[in-house]
Amino acid sequence: QVQLVESGGGLVQPGGSLRLSCAASGLLFSIYTMRWYRQAPGKQRELVAGITSDGSTNYADSVKGRFTISRDNAKNTTYLEMNNLKPEDTAVYYCYAVTIANGVTFWGQGTQVTVSS
């Protein structure tokens, strides 16, 4: 059974930092493209960042220069380092795995990030 388990969310003040983790199990992690999405109340889910199996990364314009996605294939884990957080970053953050070859996808359950003073 495939599981993606996010952790690291919480309440942080504007300008602060958080590091999200997504631990994967039940799949061959190294072949999956990993992405982070987020969904704020009343808004559509949006792509935040992605990292391919070979380590190529992409980011939403709104987080470029502030967020960094990475992966550790030995630990079956992907990370999202978030710096200089803003209130508009408040959302539930979801981990997502996809194989580009056949389109198999999995979602995590989400972790809440709240940026507020």
C-alpha positions as CSV (number, residue, x, y, z in Angstrom):
1,Q,0.0,0.0,0.0
2,V,1.4,3.4,-1.0
3,Q,1.5,6.1,1.6
4,L,2.7,9.7,1.4
5,V,2.9,11.2,4.9
6,E,3.6,14.9,5.3
7,S,4.9,16.6,8.4
8,G,6.5,19.8,9.5
9,G,3.5,22.2,9.2
10,G,2.5,24.6,11.9
11,L,2.0,28.2,12.8
12,V,4.8,30.7,12.0
13,Q,5.2,34.4,12.0
14,P,5.6,36.4,8.8
15,G,9.3,36.2,7.7
16,G,9.7,32.9,9.4
17,S,10.7,29.5,8.1
18,L,9.4,25.9,8.0
19,R,10.6,22.7,6.5
20,L,8.0,20.3,5.3
21,S,8.8,16.6,4.8
22,C,7.0,13.9,2.8
23,A,7.9,10.4,3.6
24,A,6.9,7.8,1.0
25,S,6.4,4.1,1.3
26,G,5.1,1.3,-0.8
27,L,6.5,2.7,-4.1
28,L,9.8,2.8,-5.9
29,F,10.5,6.4,-4.8
30,S,13.4,7.1,-7.0
31,I,11.5,6.9,-10.3
32,Y,8.7,9.3,-9.2
33,T,8.5,13.0,-9.9
34,M,7.6,14.6,-6.5
35,R,5.5,17.8,-6.2
36,W,4.1,20.0,-3.5
37,Y,0.7,21.6,-4.0
38,R,-1.2,23.9,-1.7
39,Q,-4.8,24.9,-1.2
40,A,-5.9,27.9,0.7
41,P,-9.5,28.3,1.9
42,G,-11.9,29.1,-1.0
43,K,-9.1,28.7,-3.6
44,Q,-8.1,26.0,-6.0
45,R,-5.2,23.7,-5.3
46,E,-2.1,25.1,-6.9
47,L,1.3,23.7,-7.8
48,V,4.1,25.1,-5.5
49,A,7.2,23.1,-6.6
50,G,8.3,20.0,-8.3
51,I,11.4,17.8,-8.5
52,T,11.9,15.1,-11.1
53,S,13.6,11.7,-10.7
54,D,16.8,13.2,-12.0
55,G,16.7,16.2,-9.7
56,S,15.4,19.0,-12.0
57,T,13.2,21.5,-10.1
58,N,10.5,24.0,-10.9
59,Y,8.6,26.5,-8.8
60,A,5.6,28.7,-8.9
61,D,6.5,32.3,-9.5
62,S,5.0,33.2,-6.1
63,V,7.6,31.1,-4.2
64,K,10.7,31.4,-6.4
65,G,13.7,32.5,-4.3
66,R,11.9,31.7,-1.0
67,F,11.1,27.9,-1.3
68,T,13.4,25.1,-2.1
69,I,12.3,21.5,-3.0
70,S,14.7,18.6,-2.5
71,R,14.7,14.8,-2.3
72,D,16.6,12.1,-0.5
73,N,16.1,8.9,-2.4
74,A,17.9,6.9,0.3
75,K,15.2,8.0,2.8
76,N,12.3,8.0,0.3
77,T,11.6,11.5,1.4
78,T,11.1,14.8,-0.3
79,Y,11.4,18.2,1.4
80,L,10.1,21.7,1.0
81,E,12.2,24.4,2.7
82,M,10.1,27.5,3.1
83,N,11.8,30.8,4.0
84,N,10.5,34.4,4.3
85,L,7.0,33.1,4.7
86,K,4.1,35.4,4.0
87,P,0.5,35.4,5.2
88,E,-0.5,34.4,1.6
89,D,1.4,31.2,2.0
90,T,-1.2,30.0,4.5
91,A,-2.7,26.8,3.1
92,V,-2.8,23.1,3.4
93,Y,0.3,21.7,1.7
94,Y,0.0,18.4,-0.1
95,C,2.7,16.0,-1.3
96,Y,2.1,14.4,-4.7
97,A,3.9,11.6,-6.5
98,V,3.7,10.9,-10.2
99,T,5.4,8.6,-12.7
100,I,5.8,10.5,-16.0
101,A,6.0,7.1,-17.9
102,N,2.5,5.9,-17.0
103,G,0.8,8.6,-15.1
104,V,0.4,6.7,-11.8
105,T,-0.3,9.3,-9.1
106,F,-0.6,9.4,-5.3
107,W,-1.5,12.2,-2.8
108,G,-0.6,12.7,0.8
109,Q,-3.2,13.8,3.4
110,G,-1.9,17.3,3.7
111,T,-0.3,19.4,6.4
112,Q,-1.5,22.9,7.5
113,V,0.8,25.8,7.3
114,T,-0.4,29.1,8.9
115,V,1.6,32.3,8.6
116,S,0.3,34.9,11.0
117,S,1.5,37.3,13.6
